[in-house]
């Protein structure tokens, strides 16, 4: 097991924050912790090569980008079809998340997708397309009504 160095922890802590929207964001981040851009990128590459960092992902504030409605869609899918169905659902651009979860007593749903659209009617229309594509009709839409918290995971403090 790789024990992280103080420098690796500092870089990971910085990557947990907003990446500056500038021409050379890693230069700006490197300067913030007093190292060169080259060293920052080398350590970042090493962390990636070791599988400690797997990917970067952007979090877009969907409301500000024109997507005013989003719904978690809970689907009831036969267990032997979950993987195939989830893979098909994942091909839709409007789907940002797709998870298989265990059903609970009184709640039969086991596959979940997050759908984003311009309004609720568009969400319903997209879900109908998905339903037709996968041949699944047992689902319910759960619309977001208020965002109470949305943050990224923090592994280290800077």
C-alpha atoms as one frame of an Amber mdcrd trajectory, in Angstrom:
protein
   0.000   0.000   0.000   1.290   3.432  -0.962   1.641   5.886   1.924   0.933
   9.367   0.599   3.609  12.013   1.029   2.814  15.471   2.379   3.194  16.877
  -1.157   0.789  14.292  -2.587  -1.736  15.152   0.132  -1.382  18.883  -0.655
  -1.960  18.245  -4.357  -4.989  16.028  -3.675  -6.392  18.674  -1.303  -6.032
  21.294  -4.044  -7.706  19.042  -6.586 -10.729  18.786  -4.274 -11.315  22.519
  -4.718 -12.470  24.379  -7.807  -9.904  24.130 -10.573  -9.226  27.643 -11.864
 -10.705  28.409 -15.266  -7.504  29.769 -16.773  -5.190  28.792 -19.601  -2.809
  26.893 -17.272  -4.787  25.853 -14.181  -2.117  23.474 -12.891   0.501  26.244
 -12.972  -1.752  28.393 -10.810  -2.393  25.498  -8.434   1.310  24.607  -8.269
   2.224  28.189  -7.419  -0.353  28.124  -4.633   1.646  25.410  -2.846   5.073
  26.721  -3.877   6.184  24.144  -6.450   6.757  24.151 -10.194   4.076  23.234
 -12.679   6.332  20.416 -13.920   6.592  18.876 -10.442   2.835  19.280  -9.895
   2.124  17.453 -13.168   4.702  14.740 -12.437   3.193  13.982  -9.023  -0.288
  14.073 -10.539   0.787  11.662 -13.277   2.382   9.331 -10.730  -0.810   9.330
  -8.617  -2.776   8.486 -11.759  -0.352   5.732 -12.816  -0.645   4.158  -9.356
  -4.448   4.253  -9.516  -4.717   6.599  -6.529  -6.366   9.203  -8.751  -8.488
   7.623 -11.456 -10.146  10.559 -13.164 -11.183  14.201 -13.049 -14.831  15.106
 -13.221 -16.537  18.429 -13.664 -19.552  19.375 -11.615 -21.775  21.716 -13.582
 -24.466  23.745 -11.886 -27.180  22.403 -14.174 -29.730  25.091 -13.250 -27.375
  27.816 -14.524 -26.755  25.939 -17.774 -30.440  25.787 -18.776 -31.433  22.444
 -17.254 -34.206  23.487 -14.898 -35.558  20.011 -14.102 -33.910  16.861 -12.914
 -35.399  13.629 -11.741 -34.094  10.499 -10.173 -35.869   7.692 -11.950 -36.344
   4.530  -9.926 -36.762   1.464 -12.136 -37.851  -2.097 -11.309 -35.743  -4.345
 -13.525 -35.366  -8.130 -13.348 -31.980  -8.838 -11.771 -30.774 -10.836 -14.767
 -31.415  -7.785 -16.987 -29.960  -5.042 -14.766 -26.514  -4.836 -16.347 -27.756
  -4.907 -19.948 -30.543  -2.427 -19.170 -28.201  -0.104 -17.288 -25.714  -0.158
 -20.154 -28.427   0.852 -22.622 -29.738   3.570 -20.310 -26.203   4.926 -19.927
 -26.025   5.662 -23.663 -28.605   8.454 -23.311 -26.923  11.874 -23.074 -29.602
  13.086 -20.642 -28.563  10.425 -18.089 -25.729  11.507 -15.815 -25.842   8.702
 -13.245 -26.950   5.092 -13.405 -26.804   2.832 -10.325 -28.026  -0.585  -9.288
 -29.131  -0.655  -5.644 -30.854  -3.196  -3.441 -34.633  -2.908  -3.152 -36.036
  -2.225   0.313 -39.160  -3.578   1.994 -42.098  -1.843   0.330 -39.840  -0.332
  -2.354 -39.273  -2.670  -5.309 -36.954  -0.474  -7.386 -33.382  -1.602  -8.007
 -32.005   0.553 -10.844 -31.688   4.336 -10.646 -30.941   6.957 -13.269 -30.584
  10.716 -13.005 -32.210  12.601 -15.886 -31.665  16.293 -16.624 -33.812  18.368
 -18.974 -35.129  21.858 -19.636 -38.397  21.187 -17.785 -40.408  18.394 -16.171
 -42.359  17.591 -19.357 -39.055  17.033 -21.160 -37.953  14.695 -18.340 -41.113
  12.629 -18.792 -40.570  12.492 -22.561 -36.953  11.349 -22.158 -37.950   8.671
 -19.654 -40.599   7.397 -22.071 -37.898   7.085 -24.762 -35.640   5.216 -22.365
 -38.504   2.969 -21.262 -39.220   2.064 -24.877 -35.528   1.457 -25.638 -35.072
  -0.985 -22.753 -38.555  -2.484 -22.616 -39.094  -1.561 -18.966 -42.305   0.125
 -17.841 -42.153  -0.186 -14.057 -40.608   3.099 -12.942 -41.300   6.286 -11.034
 -39.841   9.781 -11.361 -38.670  11.611  -8.252 -38.122  15.299  -9.082 -35.699
  17.456  -7.151 -37.572  20.219  -5.367 -34.849  21.848  -3.283 -31.083  21.377
  -3.165 -30.097  21.202   0.482 -26.478  20.163  -0.002 -24.229  19.343  -2.918
 -20.515  18.986  -2.340 -17.632  16.872  -3.540 -15.913  14.363  -1.291 -12.942
  15.791   0.640 -10.179  13.388   1.527  -7.608  15.917   2.801  -7.793  19.488
   4.055  -5.446  22.009   2.468
